């Protein structure tokens, strides 16, 4: 049985999509969802979906002994960042090489880096009048959004699309492709 651990900071729509995708899979299990926000909606989603979910604080996350111990106890084959906003410490990347992946709501290298997440990305895409945007699934390294690209998918943008319409198009790509790429990486 392959195991996934998901790290999320917010509403958890991508986490729920991944959990639902693997719910009836006999070879892949979501072992747990970890969040750095006590009030994150992802905790409610996990309770409803009957998936173990845990809150951790900055001190625990920054402590190699504690956080590596937690993850090793869960024994993940992949660690999935699904809307997780903290930078991953070097000790985690070293401990889990090529096992931590992220999804970014743009076609990297465009619109990557610190502060470029969620609505910030979609507003920048609109401000620059881009004709397309998309998603990038990539490995996590020591720098925001600079790890090796695993997969990209794009969508066109109409002049009439505002940032919310762009976000909807990007979310559709995320929901369609992220679970499939995770499944492929676990084979």
BAMAR-328528 format. One line per field, with one value per residue (C-alpha): residue in three letters; y negated, z negated, x negated. Coordinates in nm, 2 decimals, decimal comma. Layout:
<sites>
res = (Ala|...)
north = (Y|...)
up = (Z|...)
east = (X|...)
</sites>
This chain:
<sites>
res = (Unk|Unk|Unk|Unk|Unk|Unk|Unk|Unk|Unk|Unk|Unk|Unk|Unk|Unk|Unk|Unk|Unk|Unk|Unk|Unk|Unk|Unk|Unk|Unk|Unk|Unk|Unk|Unk|Unk|Unk|Unk|Unk|Unk|Unk|Unk|Unk|Unk|Unk|Unk|Unk|Unk|Unk|Unk|Unk|Unk|Unk|Unk|Unk|Unk|Unk|Unk|Unk|Unk|Unk|Unk|Unk|Unk|Unk|Unk|Unk|Unk|Unk|Unk|Unk|Unk|Unk|Unk|Unk|Unk|Unk|Unk|Unk|Unk|Unk|Unk|Unk|Unk|Unk|Unk|Unk|Unk|Unk|Unk|Unk|Unk|Unk|Unk|Unk|Unk|Unk|Unk|Unk|Unk|Unk|Unk|Unk|Unk|Unk|Unk|Unk|Unk|Unk|Unk|Unk|Unk|Unk|Unk|Unk|Unk|Unk|Unk|Unk|Unk|Unk|Unk|Unk|Unk|Unk|Unk|Unk|Unk|Unk|Unk|Unk|Unk|Unk|Unk|Unk|Unk|Unk|Unk|Unk|Unk|Unk|Unk|Unk|Unk|Unk|Unk|Unk|Unk|Unk|Unk|Unk|Unk|Unk|Unk|Unk|Unk|Unk|Unk|Unk|Unk|Unk|Unk|Unk|Unk|Unk|Unk|Unk|Unk|Unk|Unk|Unk|Unk|Unk|Unk|Unk|Unk|Unk|Unk|Unk|Unk|Unk|Unk|Unk|Unk|Unk|Unk|Unk|Unk|Unk|Unk|Unk|Unk|Unk|Unk)
north = (0,00|-0,34|-0,62|-1,00|-1,27|-1,60|-1,94|-2,22|-2,57|-2,67|-2,54|-2,21|-2,17|-2,01|-1,79|-1,68|-1,61|-1,39|-1,21|-1,14|-1,02|-0,76|-0,67|-0,34|-0,27|0,05|-0,04|-0,41|-0,56|-0,91|-0,85|-1,20|-1,56|-1,81|-2,18|-2,48|-2,66|-2,57|-2,73|-2,58|-2,44|-2,14|-2,01|-2,01|-1,83|-1,56|-1,50|-1,46|-1,23|-1,03|-1,11|-1,17|-1,54|-1,72|-2,08|-2,17|-2,50|-2,68|-2,54|-2,18|-2,24|-2,40|-2,12|-1,84|-1,58|-1,65|-1,69|-1,42|-1,19|-1,27|-1,21|-0,89|-0,76|-0,81|-0,65|-0,84|-0,76|-1,11|-1,43|-1,65|-2,03|-2,13|-2,50|-2,48|-2,83|-2,78|-2,73|-2,37|-2,35|-2,21|-1,93|-1,79|-1,81|-1,63|-1,36|-1,31|-1,37|-1,37|-1,28|-1,63|-1,78|-2,10|-2,24|-2,60|-2,79|-2,92|-2,81|-2,83|-2,99|-3,27|-3,40|-3,19|-3,28|-3,42|-3,57|-3,43|-3,21|-3,20|-3,52|-3,70|-3,49|-3,52|-3,90|-3,92|-3,71|-3,94|-4,26|-4,14|-4,05|-3,70|-3,50|-3,17|-3,04|-2,70|-2,48|-2,34|-2,03|-2,03|-1,88|-2,10|-2,22|-2,49|-2,78|-2,87|-2,72|-2,63|-2,25|-2,03|-2,05|-1,72|-1,84|-2,15|-2,21|-2,53|-2,71|-3,01|-3,34|-3,56|-3,93|-3,93|-3,69|-3,86|-3,71|-3,50|-3,35|-3,28|-3,11|-2,89|-2,77|-2,70|-2,51|-2,29|-2,20|-2,13|-1,90|-1,72|-1,66|-1,67|-1,33|-1,16|-1,29|-1,17|-0,83|-0,81|-0,91|-0,63|-0,35)
up = (0,00|0,11|-0,13|-0,08|-0,33|-0,23|-0,37|-0,34|-0,48|-0,37|-0,25|-0,13|0,19|0,36|0,06|0,07|0,45|0,39|0,10|0,30|0,60|0,39|0,17|0,34|0,45|0,30|0,36|0,25|-0,08|-0,21|-0,55|-0,69|-0,62|-0,81|-0,85|-0,99|-1,06|-1,35|-1,16|-0,82|-0,65|-0,54|-0,90|-0,86|-0,52|-0,67|-0,96|-0,71|-0,49|-0,79|-0,71|-1,00|-1,02|-1,25|-1,33|-1,38|-1,48|-1,35|-1,63|-1,55|-1,18|-1,23|-1,45|-1,24|-1,52|-1,57|-1,21|-1,05|-1,33|-1,26|-0,88|-0,93|-1,16|-0,87|-0,62|-0,31|0,04|0,14|-0,05|0,14|0,09|0,17|0,09|-0,17|-0,21|-0,43|-0,28|-0,32|-0,53|-0,38|-0,63|-0,50|-0,14|-0,23|-0,43|-0,15|0,18|0,48|0,26|0,20|0,48|0,51|0,74|0,85|1,01|1,31|1,58|1,41|1,43|1,47|1,16|0,91|0,60|0,25|0,23|0,56|0,46|0,51|0,60|0,62|0,92|1,10|1,05|1,19|1,49|1,56|1,50|1,76|2,01|2,06|2,32|2,13|1,78|1,62|1,36|1,28|1,07|0,96|0,71|0,41|0,36|0,13|0,34|0,39|0,72|0,86|0,83|1,14|1,34|1,35|1,55|1,69|1,83|1,98|2,04|2,25|2,10|2,26|2,24|2,04|1,78|1,44|1,17|1,04|1,38|1,42|1,08|1,18|1,50|1,30|1,03|1,30|1,43|1,07|1,00|1,33|1,33|0,98|0,86|1,20|1,17|0,81|0,92|1,20|0,96|0,72|0,99)
east = (0,00|-0,14|-0,08|-0,02|-0,05|0,11|0,00|0,26|0,31|0,66|1,00|0,87|1,06|0,76|0,70|1,06|1,04|0,73|0,89|1,20|0,99|0,81|1,10|1,17|0,82|0,67|0,31|0,30|0,41|0,42|0,25|0,31|0,36|0,14|0,22|0,05|0,38|0,61|0,90|0,83|1,15|0,94|0,99|1,37|1,34|1,11|1,35|1,64|1,43|1,29|0,93|0,69|0,59|0,35|0,26|-0,10|-0,26|-0,58|-0,79|-0,70|-0,75|-1,09|-1,21|-1,37|-1,33|-0,96|-0,85|-1,06|-0,95|-0,59|-0,63|-0,83|-0,56|-0,31|-0,55|-0,46|-0,57|-0,47|-0,42|-0,17|-0,15|0,21|0,24|-0,04|-0,19|-0,50|-0,84|-0,96|-1,27|-1,59|-1,60|-1,27|-1,38|-1,70|-1,51|-1,25|-1,43|-1,20|-0,91|-0,76|-0,55|-0,35|-0,09|-0,12|0,16|-0,04|-0,27|-0,60|-0,85|-0,59|-0,43|-0,63|-0,81|-0,74|-0,39|-0,27|0,02|0,39|0,56|0,22|0,13|0,46|0,46|0,11|0,21|0,51|0,30|0,05|0,33|0,19|0,37|0,32|0,24|0,25|0,10|-0,24|-0,30|-0,66|-0,91|-0,98|-1,34|-1,49|-1,34|-0,98|-0,84|-1,18|-1,18|-1,18|-0,86|-0,67|-0,36|-0,19|0,15|0,28|0,61|0,69|0,80|1,07|1,04|1,36|1,22|1,16|0,94|1,22|1,30|0,93|0,92|1,22|1,04|0,72|0,91|1,07|0,72|0,60|0,89|0,86|0,48|0,34|0,48|0,38|0,02|0,00|0,12|-0,13|-0,42|-0,32|-0,34)
</sites>
